[in-house]
Amino acid sequence: MAAPLAPLTAAAVLRLGSRGLRHRILLASLRPCSSATPPHRSALPAAARRAPPPPRRFAHTLAASAATAISEGQADLVPGSTTSTKGRIYHETYGCQMNINDMEIVLSIMKNEGYDEIVPDPESAEIIFINTCAIRDNAEQKVWQRLNYFWFLKREWKANVAEGRAKSMRPPKIAVLGCMAERLKEKILDSDKMVDVVCGPDAYRDLPRLLQEVDYGHKGMNTLLSLEETYADITPVRISDNSITAFVSIMRGCNNMCSFCIVPFTRGRERSRPVSSIVREVGELWKVGVKEVMLLGQNVNSYNDTSEVEELEPGKNWQLSEGFSSMCKVKNMGLRFADLLDRLSLEYPEMRFSTNRQYSGAGTNAEGLHSRSILRTCPQNS
């Protein structure tokens, strides 16, 4: 049996104040009642007489209130679901091989933030990623059709919950990624209010924050292009685990500014990944059984890794003869595409490497390749 509380004196009442006194009375009411007759209310100090007595079943009332609050907080969740609080991801990709590789980068970023569950259908997802293409009109039209369908799923979610047919815990957040997001920007957010997040190709690291903005009732958008972002430190999550081929991005963007092409405006200026990071990623693919790697870039022959420029800079120690001057700057050579292929062939002699269509400088690069690289390099003719 719990020991009885010490009697209150007038000085103790003054020290406790009204709030402390009520707390003390509450403690007394929750203690087991003894066989002794409780003191009459008139025997208590004046401050205690003014305080209303707490209900006898206060503990049970508090537990019931807590249970009610929990049930109300879970009213928007599907009962019986074991989904993690981060949310499940469904993704679709349209366009080139670079977009496929970008989606693998996005999934890796999300996995590092705890979003590690991927589902095969949008009805089961709390997050829907659609990676887009801005080169072909039919690809954009297909994206708009899919967005309308995803919006329908979002609007019907509450009705499905009421009828017990909902597969997801929360209404899905719809995110548009890639070149179409970079080209249209705010127009996508303003179009029928279908989309929650718009994210350009250089802002994928910001996706977790943009998704959190949606939880606070805001729209998320980041379409800033970068002069340095290559995602070199991120190991992509491979979408096709059983394939013996894989994509590896060696550079991003384009400097050519062709009059018919929108790529420089949707993917920004050229940036090349360090050779060391490419060799590391190819090595990880080799360990899981990949036999052929396609090296991706808008123009792979423009590859120029200046992070290791001290290893290959032919003009570093040059000087003009006395009496001569030059108005031309010596180009910073760095490591070129031929050097990358040579390094890869030395590190992984059993692997094959393919590229997308080569443009400028193909002859110059081919001259620098060793015979072992030429025999196992398979450029596409598409």
MARSE-855362 format. One line per field, with one value per residue (C-alpha): residue in three letters; residue number from 1; x, y, z. Coordinates in nm, 2 decimals. Each point is the difference from the previous one (the first is absolute). Layout:
REM residues N
resn: c(ALA/...)
resi: c(NUM/...)
X: c(X/...)
Y: c(Y/...)
Z: c(Z/...)
***
This chain:
REM residues 382
resn: c(MET/ALA/ALA/PRO/LEU/ALA/PRO/LEU/THR/ALA/ALA/ALA/VAL/LEU/ARG/LEU/GLY/SER/ARG/GLY/LEU/ARG/HIS/ARG/ILE/LEU/LEU/ALA/SER/LEU/ARG/PRO/CYS/SER/SER/ALA/THR/PRO/PRO/HIS/ARG/SER/ALA/LEU/PRO/ALA/ALA/ALA/ARG/ARG/ALA/PRO/PRO/PRO/PRO/ARG/ARG/PHE/ALA/HIS/THR/LEU/ALA/ALA/SER/ALA/ALA/THR/ALA/ILE/SER/GLU/GLY/GLN/ALA/ASP/LEU/VAL/PRO/GLY/SER/THR/THR/SER/THR/LYS/GLY/ARG/ILE/TYR/HIS/GLU/THR/TYR/GLY/CYS/GLN/MET/ASN/ILE/ASN/ASP/MET/GLU/ILE/VAL/LEU/SER/ILE/MET/LYS/ASN/GLU/GLY/TYR/ASP/GLU/ILE/VAL/PRO/ASP/PRO/GLU/SER/ALA/GLU/ILE/ILE/PHE/ILE/ASN/THR/CYS/ALA/ILE/ARG/ASP/ASN/ALA/GLU/GLN/LYS/VAL/TRP/GLN/ARG/LEU/ASN/TYR/PHE/TRP/PHE/LEU/LYS/ARG/GLU/TRP/LYS/ALA/ASN/VAL/ALA/GLU/GLY/ARG/ALA/LYS/SER/MET/ARG/PRO/PRO/LYS/ILE/ALA/VAL/LEU/GLY/CYS/MET/ALA/GLU/ARG/LEU/LYS/GLU/LYS/ILE/LEU/ASP/SER/ASP/LYS/MET/VAL/ASP/VAL/VAL/CYS/GLY/PRO/ASP/ALA/TYR/ARG/ASP/LEU/PRO/ARG/LEU/LEU/GLN/GLU/VAL/ASP/TYR/GLY/HIS/LYS/GLY/MET/ASN/THR/LEU/LEU/SER/LEU/GLU/GLU/THR/TYR/ALA/ASP/ILE/THR/PRO/VAL/ARG/ILE/SER/ASP/ASN/SER/ILE/THR/ALA/PHE/VAL/SER/ILE/MET/ARG/GLY/CYS/ASN/ASN/MET/CYS/SER/PHE/CYS/ILE/VAL/PRO/PHE/THR/ARG/GLY/ARG/GLU/ARG/SER/ARG/PRO/VAL/SER/SER/ILE/VAL/ARG/GLU/VAL/GLY/GLU/LEU/TRP/LYS/VAL/GLY/VAL/LYS/GLU/VAL/MET/LEU/LEU/GLY/GLN/ASN/VAL/ASN/SER/TYR/ASN/ASP/THR/SER/GLU/VAL/GLU/GLU/LEU/GLU/PRO/GLY/LYS/ASN/TRP/GLN/LEU/SER/GLU/GLY/PHE/SER/SER/MET/CYS/LYS/VAL/LYS/ASN/MET/GLY/LEU/ARG/PHE/ALA/ASP/LEU/LEU/ASP/ARG/LEU/SER/LEU/GLU/TYR/PRO/GLU/MET/ARG/PHE/SER/THR/ASN/ARG/GLN/TYR/SER/GLY/ALA/GLY/THR/ASN/ALA/GLU/GLY/LEU/HIS/SER/ARG/SER/ILE/LEU/ARG/THR/CYS/PRO/GLN/ASN/SER)
resi: c(1/2/3/4/5/6/7/8/9/10/11/12/13/14/15/16/17/18/19/20/21/22/23/24/25/26/27/28/29/30/31/32/33/34/35/36/37/38/39/40/41/42/43/44/45/46/47/48/49/50/51/52/53/54/55/56/57/58/59/60/61/62/63/64/65/66/67/68/69/70/71/72/73/74/75/76/77/78/79/80/81/82/83/84/85/86/87/88/89/90/91/92/93/94/95/96/97/98/99/100/101/102/103/104/105/106/107/108/109/110/111/112/113/114/115/116/117/118/119/120/121/122/123/124/125/126/127/128/129/130/131/132/133/134/135/136/137/138/139/140/141/142/143/144/145/146/147/148/149/150/151/152/153/154/155/156/157/158/159/160/161/162/163/164/165/166/167/168/169/170/171/172/173/174/175/176/177/178/179/180/181/182/183/184/185/186/187/188/189/190/191/192/193/194/195/196/197/198/199/200/201/202/203/204/205/206/207/208/209/210/211/212/213/214/215/216/217/218/219/220/221/222/223/224/225/226/227/228/229/230/231/232/233/234/235/236/237/238/239/240/241/242/243/244/245/246/247/248/249/250/251/252/253/254/255/256/257/258/259/260/261/262/263/264/265/266/267/268/269/270/271/272/273/274/275/276/277/278/279/280/281/282/283/284/285/286/287/288/289/290/291/292/293/294/295/296/297/298/299/300/301/302/303/304/305/306/307/308/309/310/311/312/313/314/315/316/317/318/319/320/321/322/323/324/325/326/327/328/329/330/331/332/333/334/335/336/337/338/339/340/341/342/343/344/345/346/347/348/349/350/351/352/353/354/355/356/357/358/359/360/361/362/363/364/365/366/367/368/369/370/371/372/373/374/375/376/377/378/379/380/381/382)
X: c(0.00/0.13/0.11/-0.25/0.09/0.12/-0.27/0.01/0.08/-0.10/0.36/0.01/-0.32/0.16/0.31/-0.19/-0.24/-0.33/0.16/0.22/-0.28/-0.22/0.28/0.04/-0.37/0.01/0.27/-0.19/-0.31/0.20/0.14/-0.18/-0.26/0.09/-0.25/0.03/-0.28/0.11/0.00/-0.31/0.03/-0.03/0.31/0.21/0.17/-0.20/0.20/-0.06/-0.37/-0.02/0.17/-0.25/0.05/0.13/-0.21/0.06/0.04/0.25/0.26/-0.26/-0.13/0.36/0.07/-0.33/0.09/0.34/-0.14/-0.26/0.28/0.21/-0.30/-0.08/0.37/-0.02/-0.32/0.18/0.20/-0.11/-0.05/0.21/0.27/0.37/0.14/0.28/-0.08/0.23/-0.22/0.03/0.12/-0.13/0.20/-0.03/0.26/-0.03/0.27/0.37/0.24/0.12/-0.35/0.01/0.34/-0.15/-0.28/0.25/0.17/-0.33/-0.08/0.34/-0.05/-0.34/0.13/0.27/-0.29/-0.20/-0.23/0.11/-0.32/-0.09/-0.33/-0.10/-0.33/-0.10/-0.31/0.22/0.24/0.02/0.25/-0.02/0.31/-0.04/0.33/-0.06/0.13/-0.02/0.15/-0.30/-0.35/-0.16/0.20/-0.15/-0.35/0.04/0.12/-0.31/-0.22/0.17/-0.02/-0.38/-0.02/0.22/-0.22/-0.31/0.16/0.07/-0.36/-0.15/0.22/-0.24/-0.29/0.21/0.09/-0.36/-0.08/0.30/0.16/0.30/0.34/0.21/0.02/-0.03/-0.10/0.29/0.24/0.06/0.35/0.10/0.38/0.24/0.01/-0.38/0.01/0.30/-0.17/-0.35/0.07/-0.29/-0.24/0.00/-0.10/-0.27/-0.16/-0.31/0.20/0.08/0.37/0.15/0.38/0.19/0.37/0.26/0.29/0.26/-0.22/-0.06/0.18/-0.27/-0.29/-0.04/-0.04/-0.24/-0.22/0.00/-0.13/-0.31/-0.07/-0.03/-0.25/0.26/0.10/0.37/0.21/0.37/0.11/0.34/0.27/0.35/0.35/0.15/-0.26/0.08/-0.13/0.35/-0.03/-0.33/-0.02/-0.32/-0.26/-0.02/-0.36/0.08/0.19/0.02/0.14/0.37/0.00/-0.01/0.01/0.27/-0.02/0.35/-0.11/-0.31/-0.12/0.11/0.19/-0.08/-0.31/-0.15/-0.28/-0.24/0.08/-0.13/0.24/0.24/-0.31/-0.14/0.33/0.24/0.36/0.25/0.14/0.22/0.02/0.34/0.16/0.05/-0.38/-0.08/0.25/-0.14/-0.36/0.10/0.19/-0.32/-0.19/0.26/-0.04/-0.37/0.05/-0.03/0.19/-0.07/-0.02/-0.14/0.18/-0.26/0.04/-0.16/0.33/0.25/0.29/-0.03/0.09/0.28/0.09/0.19/0.00/0.31/0.16/0.34/0.02/-0.04/0.07/0.22/0.03/0.08/0.37/0.00/0.15/0.03/0.33/0.15/-0.16/-0.33/-0.34/-0.33/-0.36/-0.13/-0.06/0.13/-0.30/-0.01/0.03/-0.08/-0.10/-0.21/-0.24/0.28/0.19/-0.32/-0.04/0.36/-0.03/-0.31/0.15/0.30/-0.20/-0.27/0.14/-0.29/-0.27/-0.14/-0.08/-0.24/-0.09/-0.27/0.06/0.34/0.02/0.29/0.36/-0.07/0.32/0.22/-0.13/0.03/0.36/0.08/-0.16/0.20/-0.09/-0.16/-0.24/-0.09/-0.09/-0.24/-0.16/-0.33/-0.13/-0.37/-0.10/-0.34)
Y: c(0.00/0.34/0.23/0.29/0.34/0.25/0.24/0.35/0.30/0.36/0.08/-0.31/0.11/0.34/-0.16/-0.24/0.26/-0.10/-0.21/-0.20/-0.05/-0.14/-0.24/-0.11/-0.06/-0.20/-0.22/-0.06/-0.11/-0.25/-0.17/-0.31/0.10/-0.11/-0.13/0.33/0.25/0.28/0.34/0.22/0.27/0.27/-0.12/0.07/0.34/0.27/-0.03/-0.37/0.05/0.23/-0.26/-0.23/-0.36/-0.21/-0.28/-0.34/-0.18/0.26/-0.26/-0.19/0.32/0.10/-0.34/0.02/0.36/-0.11/-0.30/0.24/0.24/-0.28/-0.13/0.35/0.05/-0.33/0.08/0.09/-0.33/-0.33/-0.24/-0.31/0.13/-0.07/0.26/0.21/0.36/0.13/-0.13/-0.24/0.11/-0.07/0.13/0.03/0.12/0.14/0.10/-0.10/-0.22/0.30/0.03/-0.37/0.06/0.32/-0.20/-0.24/0.30/0.13/-0.34/-0.01/0.35/-0.10/-0.33/0.19/0.21/-0.31/-0.03/-0.35/-0.17/-0.01/-0.13/-0.12/0.19/0.37/-0.11/-0.13/0.30/0.31/0.16/0.00/0.10/0.06/0.07/0.20/0.08/0.34/-0.10/-0.18/0.13/-0.35/-0.06/0.32/-0.09/-0.34/0.16/0.23/-0.31/-0.17/0.31/0.01/-0.37/0.06/0.30/-0.22/-0.24/0.28/0.13/-0.34/-0.10/0.11/-0.18/-0.31/0.03/0.03/-0.31/-0.20/-0.02/0.23/-0.16/0.30/0.16/0.36/0.18/-0.01/0.28/0.05/0.12/0.09/-0.03/0.05/0.21/0.07/0.13/0.23/0.13/0.07/0.07/0.19/-0.09/-0.36/0.11/0.23/-0.25/-0.12/-0.02/-0.36/0.00/0.04/0.02/0.11/-0.08/0.06/-0.24/0.18/0.03/-0.37/0.03/0.25/-0.25/-0.11/0.36/0.08/-0.30/0.12/0.34/-0.17/-0.13/0.36/0.09/0.15/-0.08/-0.10/0.12/0.02/0.03/0.17/-0.12/-0.06/0.06/-0.28/-0.27/-0.34/-0.23/-0.15/-0.11/-0.18/-0.37/-0.04/-0.26/-0.24/-0.03/-0.33/-0.22/-0.31/0.18/-0.05/0.35/0.33/0.38/0.22/0.38/0.15/0.36/0.23/0.29/0.13/0.31/-0.03/0.22/-0.14/0.21/-0.30/-0.15/0.08/-0.21/0.29/0.17/-0.30/-0.16/0.29/0.03/-0.28/-0.16/-0.31/-0.25/-0.08/-0.31/-0.15/0.01/-0.16/-0.28/-0.06/-0.03/-0.23/-0.22/-0.03/-0.11/-0.26/-0.15/-0.06/-0.17/0.28/-0.08/0.31/0.37/0.27/0.33/0.29/0.36/0.24/0.01/-0.24/0.12/0.34/-0.19/0.19/-0.08/0.29/-0.14/-0.21/0.26/-0.04/-0.35/0.12/0.36/0.01/0.38/0.04/0.08/0.18/0.34/0.24/0.09/0.33/0.29/-0.18/0.03/-0.17/0.12/-0.36/-0.19/-0.35/-0.24/-0.19/-0.36/-0.22/-0.36/-0.05/-0.28/-0.21/0.02/-0.12/-0.29/-0.10/0.02/-0.21/-0.27/-0.03/-0.03/-0.24/-0.18/-0.25/0.27/0.15/0.37/0.17/0.36/0.20/0.17/0.18/0.35/0.24/-0.12/-0.37/-0.03/0.17/-0.22/-0.32/0.06/0.00/-0.33/-0.31/-0.31/-0.17/0.29/0.02/-0.38/0.02/0.34/-0.03/0.34/0.00/0.12/0.12)
Z: c(0.00/-0.09/0.28/0.07/-0.11/0.27/0.12/-0.16/0.21/-0.09/-0.10/-0.22/-0.18/-0.07/-0.14/-0.23/-0.14/-0.16/-0.28/0.23/0.24/-0.26/-0.10/0.36/0.03/-0.33/0.14/0.32/-0.20/-0.20/0.31/0.13/0.27/0.35/0.26/0.19/-0.04/-0.23/0.15/-0.04/-0.27/0.26/0.17/-0.31/-0.05/-0.17/-0.33/0.00/0.05/-0.30/-0.23/-0.17/0.09/-0.29/-0.14/0.16/-0.33/-0.14/-0.10/-0.21/-0.15/-0.10/-0.16/-0.20/-0.12/-0.11/-0.19/-0.17/-0.10/-0.15/-0.20/-0.13/-0.10/-0.20/-0.17/-0.32/0.00/-0.14/0.29/0.00/-0.23/0.09/-0.23/0.14/0.09/-0.27/-0.28/-0.29/-0.34/-0.35/-0.30/-0.38/-0.24/-0.35/-0.24/-0.04/0.18/0.20/0.15/0.11/0.17/0.16/0.15/0.15/0.16/0.13/0.16/0.16/0.15/0.13/0.14/0.20/0.15/0.11/-0.30/-0.09/-0.10/-0.38/-0.12/-0.35/-0.03/0.08/0.20/0.28/0.01/0.22/-0.23/-0.38/-0.21/-0.37/-0.18/-0.32/-0.34/-0.17/-0.34/-0.15/0.00/0.03/0.32/0.15/-0.10/0.16/0.32/0.01/-0.04/0.28/0.22/-0.05/0.11/0.31/0.09/-0.03/0.25/0.23/-0.01/0.05/0.29/0.28/-0.17/-0.02/0.37/0.10/-0.21/0.12/-0.34/0.05/-0.04/0.11/0.35/-0.13/-0.32/-0.24/-0.04/-0.38/-0.10/-0.36/-0.06/-0.29/-0.31/-0.03/0.36/-0.09/-0.32/0.14/0.37/0.16/-0.29/0.13/0.35/-0.13/-0.24/0.18/0.33/-0.09/0.10/0.35/-0.09/-0.30/0.00/-0.27/-0.09/0.21/0.32/0.09/0.33/0.10/-0.05/0.36/0.11/-0.28/0.10/0.36/-0.11/-0.14/0.35/0.12/-0.28/-0.24/-0.35/-0.05/-0.30/-0.07/-0.37/0.06/-0.24/0.13/-0.14/0.22/0.09/-0.15/0.29/-0.01/0.37/-0.04/-0.08/-0.21/0.10/-0.30/-0.12/-0.19/0.24/-0.23/-0.31/-0.10/-0.15/0.18/-0.06/0.15/-0.04/-0.07/-0.06/0.01/-0.21/-0.34/-0.13/-0.37/0.00/-0.33/-0.13/-0.01/0.34/0.35/0.20/0.10/0.15/0.19/0.11/0.02/-0.09/-0.04/0.32/0.00/0.29/0.14/-0.15/0.34/0.08/-0.33/0.05/0.35/-0.12/-0.29/0.26/0.21/-0.31/-0.08/0.35/-0.05/-0.34/-0.26/-0.32/-0.21/0.10/-0.22/0.07/-0.02/-0.10/-0.24/-0.18/0.15/-0.21/0.19/0.32/0.18/0.36/0.14/0.36/-0.09/-0.23/0.16/-0.15/-0.36/-0.09/-0.31/0.00/0.36/-0.03/-0.34/-0.05/-0.29/-0.16/0.09/-0.18/-0.07/0.17/-0.05/0.02/0.02/0.32/0.02/0.04/0.32/-0.13/0.30/-0.05/-0.32/-0.11/-0.14/0.33/0.18/-0.23/0.04/0.38/0.00/-0.23/0.23/0.32/-0.14/-0.30/-0.02/-0.04/-0.31/-0.04/-0.23/-0.06/-0.16/-0.34/-0.01/-0.14/0.00/0.04/-0.07/-0.20/0.25/0.28/-0.20/-0.07/0.37/0.07/0.06/-0.20/0.30/0.04/-0.38/-0.01/0.29/-0.06/-0.18/-0.12/-0.10/-0.35/0.10)
***
